[in-house]
Amino acid sequence: TLKGTPPILTKMSAASPLNGLVNIGMAADTLTLEGGTVHYGMNTVELTTLLKNNMNQPGREIRFVQFEEVGLTPQASAQLTEEMNVILPMGPLGLTFKGYPAVITSVKSTSALAGRVAQGMAVDYVTVNRRDYMDMNAVDLANLIKSTTDVPGRMMKLRLPSQTDEFSRIPDELEVVLPPGKLGVTFTGRPAVAKSFRDDSPIAASIPPGMFIDKFVMPDGYSQAGMSTRELVGLLNQFINEEGRCIVLRNAKTSQP
């Protein structure tokens, strides 16, 4: 049985695998999980939750110490840097954000990113399934992280908040030339917006989130604007094998349909 902060061993059953290895009164200092992730500064609830969530992992290791004699291991602290890319683990990140652009205001000691990201860094953009989500405030970012928690390979670009000219912005207008053939994208609404993409979509990385389809244009000058999803899909299918067809996108925050 563990209790308090730091977690102090207060009771141990005769069948416990820790018998003979640790003594009553010792404190749980660090927890190392498979892959080398080390958790510091935990309270009893955080430690027991981590143990439960990772109960089937081999090689879990708790470092127990005589707290009064040697103290606890200080957590490695990340340093502020001009910019960095961070691969996000699946599940909760243990980060708190605030403002626009979204700035990291706290990193939980139990976060898988503890020691890797620093408080005070701002989020430039997050890449999910080849799409760059940019121009987000803290609420937008938190919603994105929560809704994609089970997506592997997410990447977060961090910068110093002072680098205002370097942050990615959703353009006011963007022209995307479409390849012939199927596009592997699902549109929705009026005006049409890209809702989802197939893994093999050739245009997934070309259409930023937060933009709507304003116009469809053909090389001969034919164009149509203000389309519903059905109208857009009809045009795309009608000219599916044509070279040079394109769509014009507009920023949903700065432009009226």
Buried (B, 14 or more C-beta within 10 A) or exposed (E): EBEEEBBBBEEBEEEEEEEEEBEEEBBBBBBBBEEEBBBBBBBBEBBBEBBEEBEEEEEBEBBBBEBEEEEBEEBEEBEEEEEBEBEBBEEEBBBBBEEBBBBBEEBBBBBBBBBBBBBEBBBBBBBBBEBBBBBBBBEBBBEBBEEBBEEEEBEBBBBBBEEEEEBBEBBEEBEBEBEEEEBBBEBEEBBBBBEEBEEEBBBBEBBBBBBBBBBBBBEEEEEEEEBBBEBBBBBBEEBEEEEEBBBBBBBBEEBEE
